[in-house]
């Protein structure tokens, strides 16, 4: 069994705020609900709806607030160790991608009872 440990699932209530520190490169997926995301030093904010995602590109703090009850997945970006062969990096990225697709699909099915 392979477990991708660089993802965190969050169930946020309406108005709940989560602060992420040093999250540059991370990806936030909104599975249900709606989110407002603001990054330290950014000139724009991000609004996400169900099925949308955003990649964080600023160092520093990031604030995520739910407008309504929301299911969120945060994927941490990992840098490969120096000297890691390309095929290992590619295989890991591909595995995490397919795991993220499975998370999205299963959460969507639960939310809409298919």
MMTF fields as JSON, N, C-alpha, C and O atoms, coordinates in Angstrom:
{
  "mmtfVersion": "1.0.0",
  "mmtfProducer": "UNKNOWN",
  "numBonds": 455,
  "numAtoms": 456,
  "numGroups": 114,
  "numChains": 1,
  "numModels": 1,
  "chainsPerModel": [1],
  "groupsPerChain": [114],
  "chainIdList": ["A"],
  "bondAtomList": [4, 2, 8, 6, 12, 10, 16, 14, 20, 18, 24, 22, 28, 26, 32, 30, 36, 34, 40, 38, 44, 42, 48, 46, 52, 50, 56, 54, 60, 58, 64, 62, 68, 66, 72, 70, 76, 74, 80, 78, 84, 82, 88, 86, 92, 90, 96, 94, 100, 98, 104, 102, 108, 106, 112, 110, 116, 114, 120, 118, 124, 122, 128, 126, 132, 130, 136, 134, 140, 138, 144, 142, 148, 146, 152, 150, 156, 154, 160, 158, 164, 162, 168, 166, 172, 170, 176, 174, 180, 178, 184, 182, 188, 186, 192, 190, 196, 194, 200, 198, 204, 202, 208, 206, 212, 210, 216, 214, 220, 218, 224, 222, 228, 226, 232, 230, 236, 234, 240, 238, 244, 242, 248, 246, 252, 250, 256, 254, 260, 258, 264, 262, 268, 266, 272, 270, 276, 274, 280, 278, 284, 282, 288, 286, 292, 290, 296, 294, 300, 298, 304, 302, 308, 306, 312, 310, 316, 314, 320, 318, 324, 322, 328, 326, 332, 330, 336, 334, 340, 338, 344, 342, 348, 346, 352, 350, 356, 354, 360, 358, 364, 362, 368, 366, 372, 370, 376, 374, 380, 378, 384, 382, 388, 386, 392, 390, 396, 394, 400, 398, 404, 402, 408, 406, 412, 410, 416, 414, 420, 418, 424, 422, 428, 426, 432, 430, 436, 434, 440, 438, 444, 442, 448, 446, 452, 450],
  "bondOrderList": [1, 1, 1, 1, 1, 1, 1, 1, 1, 1, 1, 1, 1, 1, 1, 1, 1, 1, 1, 1, 1, 1, 1, 1, 1, 1, 1, 1, 1, 1, 1, 1, 1, 1, 1, 1, 1, 1, 1, 1, 1, 1, 1, 1, 1, 1, 1, 1, 1, 1, 1, 1, 1, 1, 1, 1, 1, 1, 1, 1, 1, 1, 1, 1, 1, 1, 1, 1, 1, 1, 1, 1, 1, 1, 1, 1, 1, 1, 1, 1, 1, 1, 1, 1, 1, 1, 1, 1, 1, 1, 1, 1, 1, 1, 1, 1, 1, 1, 1, 1, 1, 1, 1, 1, 1, 1, 1, 1, 1, 1, 1, 1, 1],
  "groupList": [{"groupName": "UNK", "atomNameList": ["N", "CA", "C", "O"], "elementList": ["N", "C", "C", "O"], "formalChargeList": [0, 0, 0, 0], "bondAtomList": [1, 0, 2, 1, 3, 2], "bondOrderList": [1, 1, 2], "singleLetterCode": "X", "chemCompType": "L-PEPTIDE LINKING"}],
  "groupTypeList": [0, 0, 0, 0, 0, 0, 0, 0, 0, 0, 0, 0, 0, 0, 0, 0, 0, 0, 0, 0, 0, 0, 0, 0, 0, 0, 0, 0, 0, 0, 0, 0, 0, 0, 0, 0, 0, 0, 0, 0, 0, 0, 0, 0, 0, 0, 0, 0, 0, 0, 0, 0, 0, 0, 0, 0, 0, 0, 0, 0, 0, 0, 0, 0, 0, 0, 0, 0, 0, 0, 0, 0, 0, 0, 0, 0, 0, 0, 0, 0, 0, 0, 0, 0, 0, 0, 0, 0, 0, 0, 0, 0, 0, 0, 0, 0, 0, 0, 0, 0, 0, 0, 0, 0, 0, 0, 0, 0, 0, 0, 0, 0, 0, 0],
  "groupIdList": [1, 2, 3, 4, 5, 6, 7, 8, 9, 10, 11, 12, 13, 14, 15, 16, 17, 18, 19, 20, 21, 22, 23, 24, 25, 26, 27, 28, 29, 30, 31, 32, 33, 34, 35, 36, 37, 38, 39, 40, 41, 42, 43, 44, 45, 46, 47, 48, 49, 50, 51, 52, 53, 54, 55, 56, 57, 58, 59, 60, 61, 62, 63, 64, 65, 66, 67, 68, 69, 70, 71, 72, 73, 74, 75, 76, 77, 78, 79, 80, 81, 82, 83, 84, 85, 86, 87, 88, 89, 90, 91, 92, 93, 94, 95, 96, 97, 98, 99, 100, 101, 102, 103, 104, 105, 106, 107, 108, 109, 110, 111, 112, 113, 114],
  "secStructList": [7, 7, 7, 7, 6, 6, 3, 3, 3, 3, 3, 3, 7, 6, 6, 7, 3, 3, 3, 3, 3, 1, 7, 6, 6, 7, 3, 3, 3, 3, 3, 3, 1, 7, 3, 3, 3, 3, 3, 6, 6, 7, 1, 1, 3, 3, 3, 3, 7, 6, 6, 3, 3, 3, 3, 7, 7, 7, 1, 1, 3, 3, 3, 3, 3, 3, 1, 1, 1, 3, 3, 3, 3, 3, 3, 7, 7, 7, 7, 7, 7, 6, 6, 7, 7, 2, 2, 2, 2, 2, 2, 2, 2, 2, 2, 2, 2, 2, 2, 2, 2, 2, 2, 2, 2, 2, 2, 2, 2, 2, 2, 2, 6, 7],
  "xCoordList": [0.849, 0.0, 0.89, 1.925, 0.465, 1.211, 0.326, -0.795, 0.809, 0.042, 0.763, 1.947, 0.052, 0.613, 0.352, -0.783, 1.377, 1.191, 1.325, 1.375, 1.383, 1.551, 0.222, 0.206, -0.893, -2.203, -2.921, -2.815, -3.647, -4.434, -5.866, -6.113, -6.801, -8.221, -8.732, -8.431, -9.497, -10.068, -11.562, -11.997, -12.34, -13.774, -13.987, -13.869, -14.299, -14.443, -15.908, -16.72, -16.24, -17.594, -17.679, -16.653, -18.873, -19.064, -18.344, -18.558, -17.498, -16.772, -15.468, -14.725, -15.171, -13.934, -12.719, -12.752, -11.65, -10.422, -9.278, -9.133, -8.466, -7.269, -6.083, -6.16, -4.992, -3.786, -2.716, -2.396, -2.164, -1.081, 0.207, 0.226, 1.267, 2.55, 3.518, 3.576, 4.267, 5.273, 4.657, 5.181, 3.561, 2.833, 3.084, 2.295, 4.153, 4.447, 4.553, 5.263, 3.842, 3.851, 2.757, 2.529, 2.072, 0.992, -0.221, -0.384, -1.069, -2.301, -3.482, -3.48, -4.495, -5.708, -6.85, -7.13, -7.511, -8.673, -9.921, -9.969, -10.925, -12.216, -13.145, -13.565, -13.467, -14.324, -15.803, -16.602, -16.158, -17.534, -17.509, -16.558, -18.549, -18.604, -17.921, -17.778, -17.5, -16.784, -15.74, -15.945, -14.619, -13.482, -12.993, -13.123, -12.43, -11.723, -10.295, -10.07, -9.33, -7.913, -7.156, -7.296, -6.355, -5.499, -4.084, -3.886, -3.105, -1.703, -1.002, -1.309, -0.071, 0.705, 1.501, 2.248, 1.34, 2.077, 1.456, 2.007, 0.335, -0.312, -1.242, -1.8, -1.4, -2.283, -3.686, -4.571, -3.906, -5.235, -5.603, -4.727, -6.885, -7.389, -7.967, -8.22, -8.168, -8.666, -9.991, -10.102, -10.992, -12.275, -12.415, -12.253, -12.716, -12.871, -14.267, -14.84, -14.801, -16.071, -15.838, -14.693, -16.902, -16.748, -16.04, -16.384, -15.05, -14.326, -13.194, -12.528, -12.953, -11.875, -10.659, -10.769, -9.498, -8.284, -7.41, -7.606, -6.444, -5.519, -4.154, -4.053, -3.109, -1.739, -1.224, -1.358, -0.639, -0.117, 1.288, 2.141, 1.524, 2.821, 3.593, 4.596, 3.157, 3.841, 4.377, 3.715, 5.573, 6.05, 5.304, 4.669, 5.378, 4.701, 3.388, 3.146, 2.532, 1.263, 0.196, 0.169, -0.68, -1.853, -3.061, -3.045, -4.111, -5.334, -6.433, -6.687, -7.085, -8.187, -9.421, -9.398, -10.505, -11.757, -12.885, -12.97, -13.749, -14.895, -16.106, -16.426, -16.781, -18.02, -19.192, -20.146, -19.126, -20.159, -19.446, -18.244, -20.136, -19.456, -18.74, -19.35, -17.453, -16.625, -15.728, -15.282, -15.475, -14.516, -13.324, -13.477, -12.124, -10.928, -9.801, -9.659, -9.004, -7.787, -6.614, -6.635, -5.591, -4.378, -3.246, -2.912, -2.661, -1.542, -0.259, -0.073, 0.621, 1.904, 2.843, 2.892, 3.586, 4.564, 5.845, 6.317, 6.381, 7.639, 8.715, 8.496, 9.848, 10.989, 11.717, 11.892, 12.129, 12.854, 14.25, 14.858, 14.734, 16.087, 17.088, 16.862, 18.18, 19.184, 19.67, 19.93, 19.784, 20.267, 19.195, 19.511, 17.92, 16.843, 16.641, 16.506, 16.619, 16.443, 15.102, 14.115, 15.09, 13.879, 12.709, 11.594, 12.924, 11.821, 11.159, 9.952, 11.929, 11.341, 10.492, 9.401, 10.996, 10.215, 8.925, 7.864, 9.023, 7.855, 6.838, 5.64, 7.299, 6.396, 5.68, 4.484, 6.393, 5.774, 4.725, 3.626, 5.063, 4.111, 2.877, 1.762, 3.057, 1.931, 1.049, -0.177, 1.657, 0.887, 0.065, -1.118, 0.669, -0.065, -1.192, -2.258, -0.965, -2.003, -3.212, -4.35, -2.97, -4.087, -4.785, -6.0, -4.032, -4.656, -5.548, -6.647, -5.083, -5.909, -7.174, -8.227, -7.102, -8.302, -9.293, -10.496, -8.798, -9.668, -10.328, -11.502, -9.596, -10.174, -11.288, -12.351, -11.052, -12.067, -13.322, -14.433, -13.152, -14.293, -15.104, -16.332, -14.443, -15.174, -15.893, -17.023, -15.264, -15.91, -17.118, -18.147, -16.995, -18.101, -19.264, -20.418, -18.972, -20.038, -20.73, -21.953, -19.965, -20.578, -21.472, -22.558, -21.007, -21.755, -23.083, -24.093, -23.078, -24.28, -24.961, -25.907, -24.51, -25.126, -25.309, -26.394, -24.275, -24.327, -23.783, -23.744],
  "yCoordList": [-1.173, 0.0, 1.229, 1.271, 2.225, 3.476, 4.59, 4.764, 5.344, 6.436, 7.743, 7.895, 8.664, 9.978, 10.874, 11.296, 11.166, 11.874, 13.381, 14.087, 13.878, 15.319, 16.039, 17.174, 15.397, 16.023, 16.043, 15.1, 17.115, 17.246, 17.582, 18.481, 16.865, 17.15, 18.001, 17.733, 19.017, 19.896, 20.028, 20.217, 19.93, 20.204, 21.507, 21.541, 22.569, 23.895, 24.254, 23.966, 24.88, 25.398, 26.804, 27.41, 27.319, 28.662, 29.686, 29.734, 30.497, 31.537, 31.085, 31.918, 29.798, 29.304, 29.744, 29.769, 30.089, 30.583, 29.622, 29.167, 29.32, 28.497, 29.314, 29.906, 29.344, 30.047, 29.022, 28.146, 29.142, 28.266, 29.08, 30.201, 28.535, 29.227, 28.54, 27.313, 29.345, 28.849, 27.822, 26.717, 28.178, 27.249, 27.505, 27.078, 28.185, 28.482, 27.187, 26.264, 27.12, 25.943, 24.946, 24.023, 25.107, 24.18, 24.417, 25.493, 23.384, 23.499, 23.288, 22.368, 24.143, 24.035, 23.66, 24.366, 22.538, 22.084, 22.276, 21.858, 22.906, 23.078, 21.992, 22.051, 21.008, 19.912, 20.274, 19.862, 21.04, 21.523, 22.816, 23.078, 23.618, 24.901, 25.997, 25.888, 27.052, 28.146, 28.722, 28.774, 29.15, 29.613, 30.974, 31.338, 31.712, 32.95, 32.744, 32.361, 32.998, 32.787, 34.079, 34.706, 34.476, 35.65, 35.294, 34.652, 35.72, 35.45, 36.726, 37.813, 36.588, 37.738, 38.335, 37.631, 39.629, 40.329, 40.25, 40.809, 39.577, 39.462, 40.651, 41.206, 41.033, 42.157, 41.692, 42.519, 40.393, 39.874, 38.758, 38.118, 38.532, 37.43, 36.376, 36.652, 35.187, 34.084, 33.61, 33.403, 33.437, 32.862, 31.519, 31.424, 30.479, 29.141, 28.607, 28.81, 27.921, 27.228, 25.729, 25.289, 24.937, 23.482, 23.041, 23.485, 22.167, 21.635, 22.511, 22.145, 23.647, 24.533, 24.367, 23.914, 24.742, 24.682, 25.891, 26.594, 26.118, 27.24, 26.819, 26.066, 27.312, 27.054, 28.329, 29.424, 28.176, 29.315, 29.632, 28.748, 30.893, 31.252, 32.275, 32.807, 32.562, 33.547, 32.906, 32.051, 33.309, 32.852, 33.615, 34.633, 33.142, 33.817, 33.153, 31.997, 33.911, 33.367, 33.416, 34.321, 32.418, 32.366, 32.126, 31.246, 32.914, 32.779, 32.227, 32.746, 31.16, 30.528, 30.645, 30.243, 31.194, 31.332, 30.705, 30.887, 29.964, 29.329, 30.243, 30.734, 30.473, 31.249, 30.405, 30.929, 29.108, 28.147, 26.855, 26.744, 25.87, 24.615, 24.06, 23.908, 23.763, 23.395, 22.21, 22.027, 21.41, 20.316, 20.715, 20.991, 20.746, 21.277, 20.25, 19.558, 20.159, 19.341, 20.26, 20.987, 20.224, 21.017, 20.046, 19.175, 20.212, 19.381, 20.167, 21.221, 19.651, 20.297, 20.025, 18.911, 21.048, 20.811, 20.321, 20.882, 19.285, 18.739, 18.878, 18.622, 19.276, 19.324, 17.988, 17.421, 17.508, 16.242, 16.421, 17.486, 15.38, 15.409, 15.533, 14.988, 16.236, 16.359, 14.972, 14.1, 14.791, 13.526, 12.471, 11.365, 12.788, 11.828, 11.68, 12.677, 10.444, 10.248, 10.795, 10.808, 11.243, 11.819, 10.852, 11.266, 9.584, 8.634, 8.47, 8.239, 8.584, 8.484, 9.717, 9.599, 10.901, 12.116, 12.089, 12.462, 11.64, 11.573, 10.555, 10.835, 9.387, 8.354, 8.851, 8.607, 9.543, 10.068, 11.125, 11.112, 12.034, 13.083, 12.479, 12.93, 11.475, 10.824, 10.093, 10.152, 9.411, 8.714, 9.7, 9.461, 10.796, 11.807, 12.423, 12.724, 12.613, 13.169, 12.238, 12.69, 10.939, 10.0, 9.851, 9.655, 9.941, 9.912, 11.135, 11.027, 12.299, 13.513, 13.404, 13.886, 12.79, 12.584, 11.692, 11.955, 10.65, 9.754, 10.464, 10.222, 11.344, 12.098, 12.999, 13.073, 13.678, 14.583, 13.818, 14.226, 12.717, 11.964, 11.378, 11.462, 10.787, 10.169, 11.223, 10.997, 12.358, 13.421, 13.965, 14.272, 14.084, 14.576, 13.601, 14.013, 12.324, 11.306, 11.321, 11.198, 11.471, 11.524, 12.76, 12.69, 13.872, 15.117, 15.062, 15.593, 14.42, 14.384, 13.038, 12.84, 12.109, 10.8, 9.992, 9.462, 9.887, 9.038, 7.67, 6.81],
  "zCoordList": [0.0, 0.0, 0.0, 0.665, -0.759, -0.824, -0.3, -0.777, 0.669, 1.253, 0.95, 1.251, 0.362, 0.057, 1.264, 1.486, 2.035, 3.297, 3.168, 4.175, 1.943, 1.804, 1.597, 1.122, 1.947, 1.802, 3.144, 3.928, 3.402, 4.628, 4.258, 3.454, 4.839, 4.628, 5.783, 6.946, 5.453, 6.463, 6.225, 5.089, 7.273, 7.209, 7.978, 9.203, 7.254, 7.864, 8.014, 7.135, 9.123, 9.322, 8.741, 8.431, 8.593, 8.043, 8.92, 10.131, 8.307, 9.025, 9.665, 10.183, 9.644, 10.261, 9.455, 8.225, 10.16, 9.544, 9.865, 11.0, 8.845, 9.011, 8.492, 7.416, 9.255, 8.831, 8.486, 9.29, 7.274, 6.822, 6.814, 6.306, 7.364, 7.397, 6.433, 6.361, 5.702, 4.751, 3.805, 3.66, 3.168, 2.298, 0.817, -0.026, 0.496, -0.904, -1.698, -1.3, -2.827, -3.68, -3.37, -4.152, -2.246, -1.889, -2.793, -3.369, -2.904, -3.685, -2.757, -1.939, -2.884, -2.088, -3.017, -3.986, -2.718, -3.487, -2.646, -1.489, -3.225, -2.559, -3.095, -4.251, -2.269, -2.707, -2.616, -3.457, -1.6, -1.463, -0.663, 0.072, -0.806, -0.112, -0.91, -2.128, -0.227, -0.889, 0.07, 1.283, -0.507, 0.279, -0.186, -1.355, 0.754, 0.456, 0.939, 2.088, 0.057, 0.37, 0.132, -0.918, 1.11, 0.94, 1.383, 2.414, 0.59, 0.877, 1.315, 0.826, 2.228, 2.719, 1.567, 0.888, 1.351, 0.312, -1.073, -2.021, -1.213, -2.526, -2.754, -1.808, -4.013, -4.338, -4.682, -4.903, -4.73, -5.056, -4.087, -3.503, -3.921, -3.123, -4.066, -5.238, -3.55, -4.359, -3.778, -2.57, -4.628, -4.239, -4.933, -6.15, -4.16, -4.718, -4.457, -3.386, -5.457, -5.322, -5.404, -5.505, -5.363, -5.422, -6.697, -7.793, -6.547, -7.691, -8.192, -9.161, -7.571, -8.008, -7.104, -5.964, -7.635, -6.825, -7.117, -8.108, -6.236, -6.395, -5.872, -4.903, -6.521, -6.071, -5.408, -5.955, -4.235, -3.483, -3.97, -4.044, -4.301, -4.869, -4.05, -4.527, -2.839, -1.989, -0.721, -0.133, -0.289, 1.019, 2.113, 1.838, 3.312, 4.418, 4.766, 4.419, 5.466, 5.927, 4.842, 4.007, 4.878, 4.004, 4.891, 5.752, 4.678, 5.462, 4.565, 3.478, 5.041, 4.317, 5.188, 6.351, 4.64, 5.372, 4.563, 3.348, 5.252, 4.611, 4.714, 5.796, 3.592, 3.596, 4.068, 4.642, 3.833, 4.219, 4.588, 4.346, 5.166, 5.493, 4.253, 3.195, 4.391, 3.236, 3.556, 4.689, 2.526, 2.605, 1.743, 0.553, 2.352, 1.705, 1.796, 2.804, 0.734, 0.757, 0.443, -0.55, 1.296, 1.089, 0.768, 1.57, -0.423, -0.848, -0.669, -1.278, 0.166, 0.428, -0.741, -1.262, -1.146, -2.206, -1.554, -0.566, -2.119, -1.603, -2.651, -3.835, -2.207, -3.115, -3.032, -1.954, -4.178, -4.22, -3.63, -3.745, -3.009, -2.455, -3.595, -4.675, -3.373, -4.431, -4.872, -4.043, -6.168, -6.693, -6.916, -7.355, -6.622, -6.867, -8.367, -9.076, -8.857, -10.301, -10.788, -10.053, -12.032, -12.611, -12.556, -12.24, -12.852, -12.908, -11.541, -11.472, -10.442, -9.105, -8.795, -8.238, -9.157, -8.938, -9.74, -9.24, -10.998, -11.866, -11.342, -11.331, -10.911, -10.388, -9.136, -8.973, -8.25, -7.03, -7.364, -6.81, -8.266, -8.653, -9.302, -9.043, -10.133, -10.797, -9.789, -9.883, -8.833, -7.797, -6.977, -6.734, -6.552, -5.774, -6.594, -6.056, -7.888, -8.747, -8.801, -8.672, -8.992, -9.062, -7.721, -7.677, -6.619, -5.303, -5.125, -4.582, -5.579, -5.452, -6.292, -5.873, -7.455, -8.267, -7.542, -7.553, -6.92, -6.158, -4.999, -4.718, -4.312, -3.2, -3.692, -3.076, -4.792, -5.315, -5.713, -5.375, -6.425, -6.924, -5.769, -5.78, -4.775, -3.672, -2.835, -2.402, -2.604, -1.829, -2.589, -1.986, -3.897, -4.718, -4.663, -4.54, -4.752, -4.691, -3.336, -3.274, -2.233, -0.916, -0.779, -0.204, -1.305, -1.152, -1.919, -1.456, -3.087, -3.906, -3.921, -4.683, -3.105, -2.884, -4.167, -4.406, -4.992, -6.178, -5.871, -6.751]
}
